[in-house]
Amino acid sequence: MRLYRSLGRRTNGPTRPQKEMPNSRTSVIETSSENTSKDIPGMDGFLQKYPTFDIEHFLSGATNAYKIIVKAFSEGDLNALKPLLSKEVYNEFEIVIGKRDKRKDVCFSKFVGDVNASIIGALIENNFYKITLEYKSRQINTTHDKTGVLIDGNPDTAFDSVDIWSFCKEIGSTSENWYLVETKEGDL
């Protein structure tokens, strides 16, 4: 089972009911996916407050985090998810994984090709730096029930996925870690 609203939207085939999906929330200012720091809403002010922020380094780390989170969610690996998610997002993922585990569903996720990530917003909110990204990828996701019957997805068909994820880091933190705090589906 995919987190339809949390991990993107499929462009073909049926979707799982949303009632089992974690709530998502975001306040994203969208812009083109091909951008420079000048094109990203809020980035100039953000860089004034966080002058050591390295966009390319962040994009690399955020892309790796995306892949890890999608894979760990699919596998139900809460230990891998915990250090990457805010407490609220972790709790939502834990509920969905728990329901899936109770049914004994088995999920599989695979990226087909590259994951493209671009920063679409940057801001300072309360006492946190916040960066919002748009991820575009092709994925194969399947879910089998406890008897092995395919109940969602197609193992032979990849679908386009667009996700909008926001990561935060506390201002003044000496940690390099950013935490996933918001998710929503993007537009294809």
Backbone as CSV, one residue per row, in Angstrom:
resi,resn,N_x,N_y,N_z,CA_x,CA_y,CA_z,C_x,C_y,C_z
1,MET,0.832,-1.176,0.000,0.000,0.000,0.000,0.878,1.242,0.000
2,ARG,0.534,2.196,-0.805,1.234,3.458,-0.839,0.548,4.475,0.046
3,LEU,1.285,5.436,0.515,0.675,6.583,1.159,0.271,7.522,0.045
4,TYR,-0.929,7.333,-0.490,-1.382,8.093,-1.655,-1.177,9.586,-1.461
5,ARG,-1.668,10.123,-0.397,-1.531,11.565,-0.183,-0.158,11.923,0.343
6,SER,0.497,11.044,1.063,1.782,11.373,1.651,2.955,11.079,0.739
7,LEU,2.794,10.111,-0.140,3.907,9.756,-1.001,3.614,9.944,-2.477
8,GLY,2.562,10.668,-2.808,2.342,11.030,-4.186,1.081,10.476,-4.790
9,ARG,0.899,10.763,-6.049,-0.293,10.372,-6.777,0.100,9.527,-7.966
10,ARG,-0.653,8.472,-8.207,-0.420,7.634,-9.372,-1.194,8.216,-10.546
11,THR,-0.696,7.916,-11.713,-1.377,8.419,-12.908,-2.129,7.326,-13.634
12,ASN,-2.030,6.100,-13.166,-2.794,5.039,-13.800,-3.171,4.013,-12.749
13,GLY,-4.288,3.337,-12.952,-4.712,2.302,-12.037,-5.481,2.834,-10.852
14,PRO,-6.053,1.922,-10.054,-6.853,2.325,-8.909,-5.977,2.846,-7.776
15,THR,-6.587,3.578,-6.868,-5.874,4.058,-5.690,-6.503,3.450,-4.457
16,ARG,-5.740,3.411,-3.379,-6.243,2.896,-2.117,-7.154,3.943,-1.492
17,PRO,-8.121,3.518,-0.672,-8.989,4.471,-0.001,-8.180,5.426,0.869
18,GLN,-8.555,6.681,0.871,-7.806,7.675,1.620,-8.053,7.609,3.114
19,LYS,-9.097,6.925,3.569,-9.398,6.898,4.987,-8.266,6.305,5.813
20,GLU,-7.400,5.502,5.222,-6.304,4.898,5.955,-5.025,5.724,5.866
21,MET,-5.061,6.820,5.168,-3.859,7.590,4.941,-3.667,8.638,6.025
22,PRO,-2.421,8.928,6.377,-2.177,9.986,7.336,-2.651,11.325,6.782
23,ASN,-3.004,12.203,7.677,-3.355,13.557,7.253,-2.108,14.248,6.745
24,SER,-2.273,15.092,5.757,-1.137,15.872,5.287,-1.530,17.330,5.309
25,ARG,-0.545,18.153,5.509,-0.799,19.574,5.543,0.444,20.286,5.042
26,THR,0.249,21.402,4.406,1.391,22.149,3.914,0.976,23.551,3.545
27,SER,1.948,24.428,3.556,1.713,25.790,3.096,2.834,26.128,2.129
28,VAL,2.742,25.557,0.969,3.806,25.646,-0.029,3.517,26.755,-1.016
29,ILE,4.549,27.507,-1.336,4.470,28.468,-2.426,5.146,27.795,-3.603
30,GLU,4.402,27.549,-4.669,4.965,26.806,-5.785,5.576,27.737,-6.832
31,THR,6.580,27.215,-7.500,7.237,27.910,-8.596,7.690,26.850,-9.579
32,SER,8.406,27.230,-10.589,8.851,26.230,-11.564,9.842,25.271,-10.930
33,SER,9.913,24.059,-11.467,10.830,23.075,-10.916,12.265,23.302,-11.378
34,GLU,12.446,24.041,-12.427,13.789,24.393,-12.890,14.076,25.798,-12.376
35,ASN,14.902,25.876,-11.317,15.095,27.197,-10.732,16.492,27.372,-10.169
36,THR,16.832,28.626,-9.940,18.031,28.996,-9.236,17.582,29.547,-7.899
37,SER,18.529,29.868,-7.027,18.147,30.373,-5.709,17.304,31.641,-5.817
38,LYS,17.506,32.421,-6.853,16.715,33.648,-7.050,15.262,33.336,-7.403
39,ASP,15.021,32.167,-8.009,13.671,31.782,-8.413,12.863,31.130,-7.302
40,ILE,13.503,30.756,-6.198,12.828,30.027,-5.126,12.211,31.037,-4.154
41,PRO,10.889,30.988,-3.990,10.247,31.913,-3.055,10.854,31.809,-1.655
42,GLY,11.282,32.940,-1.124,11.810,33.014,0.230,13.279,32.694,0.367
43,MET,13.952,32.244,-0.706,15.336,31.788,-0.569,16.308,32.927,-0.255
44,ASP,16.104,34.102,-0.815,17.032,35.202,-0.526,17.057,35.523,0.961
45,GLY,15.887,35.676,1.554,15.811,35.942,2.989,16.322,34.780,3.816
46,PHE,16.025,33.584,3.366,16.483,32.378,4.035,18.013,32.356,4.078
47,LEU,18.646,32.627,2.938,20.113,32.585,2.863,20.755,33.698,3.685
48,GLN,20.064,34.814,3.859,20.583,35.871,4.727,20.647,35.407,6.176
49,LYS,19.669,34.618,6.596,19.628,34.116,7.975,20.451,32.835,8.140
50,TYR,20.683,32.101,7.049,21.394,30.831,7.091,22.428,30.845,5.962
51,PRO,23.475,31.685,6.103,24.429,31.896,5.006,25.264,30.664,4.648
52,THR,25.360,29.685,5.531,26.154,28.488,5.228,25.324,27.397,4.551
53,PHE,24.045,27.668,4.294,23.189,26.679,3.645,23.697,26.413,2.236
54,ASP,23.905,25.140,1.915,24.415,24.722,0.615,23.279,24.013,-0.124
55,ILE,22.737,24.652,-1.144,21.573,24.126,-1.862,21.856,22.752,-2.454
56,GLU,22.968,22.589,-3.142,23.276,21.301,-3.787,23.452,20.188,-2.765
57,HIS,24.141,20.475,-1.671,24.323,19.481,-0.615,22.974,19.098,-0.008
58,PHE,22.127,20.094,0.236,20.803,19.818,0.790,19.979,18.962,-0.161
59,LEU,19.967,19.314,-1.457,19.204,18.538,-2.439,19.673,17.077,-2.488
60,SER,20.959,16.863,-2.420,21.490,15.502,-2.421,20.992,14.733,-1.200
61,GLY,21.105,15.336,-0.031,20.655,14.686,1.193,19.149,14.466,1.218
62,ALA,18.396,15.453,0.740,16.936,15.347,0.735,16.463,14.286,-0.256
63,THR,17.170,14.136,-1.355,16.823,13.092,-2.322,17.086,11.717,-1.725
64,ASN,18.213,11.563,-1.043,18.495,10.293,-0.375,17.450,10.010,0.708
65,ALA,17.071,11.033,1.469,16.055,10.858,2.512,14.733,10.413,1.897
66,TYR,14.352,11.008,0.767,13.120,10.630,0.079,13.126,9.149,-0.260
67,LYS,14.222,8.687,-0.852,14.320,7.278,-1.237,14.252,6.364,-0.013
68,ILE,14.954,6.745,1.041,14.958,5.939,2.262,13.565,5.885,2.877
69,ILE,12.881,7.033,2.933,11.556,7.098,3.546,10.544,6.279,2.751
70,VAL,10.547,6.412,1.442,9.613,5.635,0.616,9.857,4.139,0.813
71,LYS,11.126,3.727,0.772,11.466,2.312,0.938,11.110,1.830,2.343
72,ALA,11.466,2.595,3.364,11.203,2.187,4.745,9.705,2.115,5.015
73,PHE,8.933,3.051,4.452,7.484,2.982,4.622,6.952,1.699,3.988
74,SER,7.391,1.416,2.783,6.936,0.217,2.078,7.253,-1.038,2.878
75,GLU,8.435,-1.078,3.464,8.868,-2.256,4.215,8.365,-2.256,5.652
76,GLY,7.728,-1.144,6.071,7.247,-1.060,7.450,8.363,-0.908,8.459
77,ASP,9.484,-0.333,8.046,10.675,-0.207,8.886,10.617,1.086,9.706
78,LEU,9.955,1.013,10.865,9.801,2.199,11.712,11.137,2.682,12.272
79,ASN,12.086,1.777,12.491,13.399,2.180,12.997,14.138,3.067,11.992
80,ALA,14.007,2.754,10.717,14.650,3.583,9.688,13.931,4.928,9.546
81,LEU,12.611,4.937,9.768,11.831,6.167,9.614,12.037,7.153,10.762
82,LYS,12.179,6.648,11.963,12.164,7.504,13.160,13.156,8.674,13.108
83,PRO,14.414,8.462,12.714,15.346,9.603,12.725,15.131,10.606,11.584
84,LEU,14.221,10.302,10.659,14.022,11.165,9.493,12.728,11.973,9.547
85,LEU,11.830,11.631,10.467,10.502,12.228,10.502,10.291,13.028,11.784
86,SER,9.471,14.073,11.676,9.043,14.763,12.886,8.186,13.798,13.693
87,LYS,7.978,14.103,14.950,7.175,13.229,15.802,5.764,13.047,15.235
88,GLU,5.168,14.121,14.747,3.808,14.058,14.219,3.723,13.182,12.970
89,VAL,4.651,13.366,12.051,4.656,12.564,10.824,4.960,11.111,11.159
90,TYR,5.899,10.887,12.058,6.215,9.523,12.477,4.969,8.835,13.034
91,ASN,4.229,9.516,13.904,3.022,8.931,14.490,2.000,8.565,13.416
92,GLU,1.840,9.414,12.404,0.911,9.123,11.305,1.365,7.901,10.508
93,PHE,2.657,7.824,10.195,3.185,6.676,9.460,3.028,5.403,10.288
94,GLU,3.287,5.497,11.591,3.178,4.344,12.475,1.757,3.779,12.480
95,ILE,0.760,4.643,12.462,-0.633,4.200,12.431,-0.919,3.426,11.134
96,VAL,-0.514,3.994,10.004,-0.767,3.346,8.714,-0.038,2.008,8.630
97,ILE,1.224,1.986,9.036,1.999,0.737,9.002,1.381,-0.286,9.949
98,GLY,0.935,0.155,11.105,0.296,-0.751,12.058,-0.957,-1.389,11.489
99,LYS,-1.784,-0.624,10.801,-2.996,-1.170,10.175,-2.629,-2.183,9.092
100,ARG,-1.621,-1.828,8.319,-1.177,-2.726,7.251,-0.625,-4.021,7.837
101,ASP,0.176,-3.899,8.907,0.737,-5.084,9.549,-0.354,-5.963,10.154
102,LYS,-1.366,-5.345,10.724,-2.470,-6.103,11.315,-3.178,-6.948,10.258
103,ARG,-3.306,-6.399,9.050,-3.926,-7.150,7.945,-2.952,-8.146,7.322
104,LYS,-1.659,-8.012,7.681,-0.579,-8.841,7.132,-0.360,-8.597,5.637
105,ASP,-0.612,-7.356,5.211,-0.321,-6.977,3.831,1.188,-6.859,3.646
106,VAL,1.653,-7.183,2.455,3.068,-7.072,2.120,3.200,-6.075,0.974
107,CYS,4.034,-5.060,1.179,4.204,-4.003,0.173,5.581,-4.076,-0.458
108,PHE,5.646,-3.576,-1.667,6.893,-3.502,-2.418,6.923,-2.164,-3.132
109,SER,8.054,-1.463,-3.050,8.246,-0.203,-3.771,9.605,-0.225,-4.447
110,LYS,9.629,0.275,-5.668,10.877,0.344,-6.437,10.845,1.608,-7.290
111,PHE,11.948,2.344,-7.268,12.082,3.495,-8.156,12.559,3.012,-9.509
112,VAL,11.998,3.565,-10.561,12.389,3.251,-11.924,13.019,4.525,-12.486
113,GLY,14.323,4.533,-12.621,15.013,5.741,-13.077,15.352,6.654,-11.910
114,ASP,15.689,7.876,-12.265,16.133,8.858,-11.284,14.964,9.503,-10.558
115,VAL,15.272,10.009,-9.368,14.359,10.874,-8.629,14.846,12.297,-8.870
116,ASN,13.954,13.148,-9.361,14.289,14.553,-9.571,13.692,15.376,-8.445
117,ALA,14.536,16.168,-7.796,14.096,16.999,-6.683,14.442,18.452,-6.965
118,SER,13.535,19.338,-6.608,13.825,20.764,-6.708,13.207,21.471,-5.511
119,ILE,13.905,22.480,-5.051,13.397,23.290,-3.946,12.379,24.262,-4.523
120,ILE,11.195,24.306,-3.903,10.150,25.210,-4.387,9.760,26.257,-3.349
121,GLY,10.376,26.222,-2.188,10.078,27.224,-1.176,11.054,27.131,-0.019
122,ALA,11.337,28.276,0.573,12.216,28.346,1.740,11.690,29.437,2.653
123,LEU,11.659,29.147,3.932,11.214,30.172,4.870,11.729,29.870,6.259
124,ILE,11.625,30.876,7.086,11.931,30.721,8.496,10.604,30.874,9.211
125,GLU,10.232,29.823,9.977,8.920,29.767,10.613,9.123,29.445,12.086
126,ASN,8.622,30.334,12.940,8.837,30.204,14.377,10.335,30.113,14.620
127,ASN,10.811,29.036,15.183,12.238,28.892,15.457,12.870,27.830,14.554
128,PHE,12.321,27.694,13.312,12.782,26.641,12.412,13.063,27.166,11.009
129,TYR,14.092,26.587,10.400,14.296,26.730,8.974,13.384,25.707,8.311
130,LYS,12.756,26.074,7.214,11.854,25.148,6.529,12.114,25.225,5.029
131,ILE,12.339,24.069,4.424,12.569,23.961,2.989,11.512,23.022,2.418
132,THR,10.874,23.437,1.332,9.871,22.612,0.666,10.405,22.198,-0.697
133,LEU,10.242,20.911,-0.992,10.746,20.339,-2.239,9.627,19.689,-3.025
134,GLU,9.849,19.620,-4.327,8.998,18.841,-5.204,9.849,17.682,-5.719
135,TYR,9.340,16.469,-5.525,10.005,15.268,-6.021,9.199,14.713,-7.182
136,LYS,9.888,14.355,-8.245,9.262,13.686,-9.380,9.996,12.368,-9.592
137,SER,9.215,11.304,-9.689,9.828,9.989,-9.871,8.857,9.058,-10.587
138,ARG,9.397,7.928,-11.029,8.576,6.820,-11.544,8.792,5.675,-10.569
139,GLN,7.679,5.048,-10.189,7.754,4.001,-9.183,6.886,2.809,-9.572
140,ILE,7.295,1.672,-9.065,6.445,0.488,-9.079,6.126,0.194,-7.623
141,ASN,4.849,0.161,-7.281,4.405,-0.124,-5.919,3.321,-1.179,-5.978
142,THR,3.463,-2.198,-5.156,2.442,-3.235,-5.091,2.138,-3.569,-3.636
143,THR,0.935,-4.100,-3.436,0.538,-4.625,-2.141,-0.112,-5.987,-2.362
144,HIS,0.342,-6.956,-1.596,-0.239,-8.302,-1.610,-0.866,-8.556,-0.239
145,ASP,-1.998,-9.251,-0.228,-2.615,-9.584,1.051,-1.877,-10.767,1.673
146,LYS,-2.333,-11.197,2.838,-1.640,-12.256,3.580,-1.590,-13.587,2.841
147,THR,-2.455,-13.760,1.854,-2.430,-15.009,1.078,-1.578,-14.886,-0.182
148,GLY,-1.010,-13.689,-0.412,-0.172,-13.481,-1.588,-0.900,-12.937,-2.793
149,VAL,-2.198,-12.655,-2.651,-2.981,-12.118,-3.760,-2.668,-10.625,-3.924
150,LEU,-2.390,-10.213,-5.140,-2.143,-8.808,-5.436,-3.436,-8.025,-5.212
151,ILE,-3.384,-7.020,-4.315,-4.577,-6.220,-4.034,-4.433,-4.768,-4.467
152,ASP,-3.218,-4.366,-4.824,-3.023,-3.002,-5.301,-1.744,-2.938,-6.116
153,GLY,-1.772,-2.105,-7.159,-0.604,-1.903,-7.986,-0.464,-2.951,-9.075
154,ASN,0.614,-2.785,-9.838,0.925,-3.704,-10.919,2.440,-3.871,-10.931
155,PRO,2.937,-5.078,-10.723,4.380,-5.265,-10.660,5.098,-4.997,-11.982
156,ASP,4.348,-4.864,-13.058,4.947,-4.638,-14.373,4.773,-3.213,-14.885
157,THR,4.126,-2.351,-14.085,3.818,-1.006,-14.558,4.291,0.057,-13.575
158,ALA,5.143,0.938,-14.064,5.584,2.079,-13.258,4.600,3.221,-13.453
159,PHE,4.464,4.051,-12.437,3.602,5.224,-12.532,4.405,6.464,-12.166
160,ASP,3.955,7.604,-12.660,4.579,8.880,-12.322,4.087,9.320,-10.960
161,SER,5.001,9.815,-10.146,4.670,10.294,-8.809,5.232,11.701,-8.643
162,VAL,4.428,12.595,-8.084,4.886,13.936,-7.733,4.519,14.157,-6.272
163,ASP,5.518,14.446,-5.477,5.333,14.665,-4.049,5.870,16.036,-3.663
164,ILE,5.181,16.665,-2.733,5.631,17.923,-2.149,5.911,17.630,-0.678
165,TRP,7.165,17.725,-0.298,7.566,17.425,1.075,8.289,18.631,1.648
166,SER,8.060,18.889,2.923,8.756,19.960,3.635,9.596,19.369,4.758
167,PHE,10.803,19.900,4.874,11.736,19.491,5.914,12.055,20.699,6.782
168,CYS,12.235,20.468,8.088,12.579,21.546,9.025,13.832,21.188,9.813
169,LYS,14.470,22.245,10.242,15.627,22.130,11.127,15.543,23.285,12.112
170,GLU,15.776,23.006,13.384,15.697,24.053,14.397,16.840,25.052,14.221
171,ILE,16.506,26.336,14.286,17.523,27.388,14.195,18.467,27.240,15.381
172,GLY,19.751,27.307,15.116,20.759,27.192,16.163,21.187,25.770,16.464
173,SER,20.522,24.790,15.855,20.883,23.398,16.094,22.251,23.111,15.489
174,THR,23.048,22.360,16.218,24.358,21.963,15.689,24.250,20.689,14.861
175,SER,23.083,20.058,14.886,22.857,18.848,14.103,22.678,19.197,12.630
176,GLU,23.154,18.319,11.785,22.961,18.478,10.342,21.605,17.934,9.897
177,ASN,20.872,17.277,10.795,19.636,16.596,10.444,18.483,17.555,10.183
178,TRP,17.758,17.265,9.119,16.495,17.908,8.788,15.425,16.837,8.916
179,TYR,14.220,17.223,9.349,13.145,16.264,9.589,11.970,16.540,8.673
180,LEU,11.405,15.465,8.127,10.209,15.584,7.303,9.055,16.000,8.208
181,VAL,8.414,17.135,7.860,7.336,17.659,8.701,6.002,17.753,7.984
182,GLU,6.017,17.761,6.659,4.769,17.907,5.902,4.887,17.165,4.574
183,THR,3.773,16.603,4.150,3.726,15.923,2.852,2.404,16.217,2.172
184,LYS,2.424,16.219,0.865,1.196,16.268,0.082,1.506,15.833,-1.336
185,GLU,0.463,15.512,-2.072,0.652,15.138,-3.471,0.884,16.392,-4.291
186,GLY,1.658,16.252,-5.338,1.904,17.352,-6.244,1.097,17.182,-7.524
187,ASP,1.188,18.162,-8.365,0.492,18.120,-9.661,1.404,17.511,-10.709
188,LEU,0.825,16.642,-11.519,1.599,16.026,-12.612,1.651,16.947,-13.798
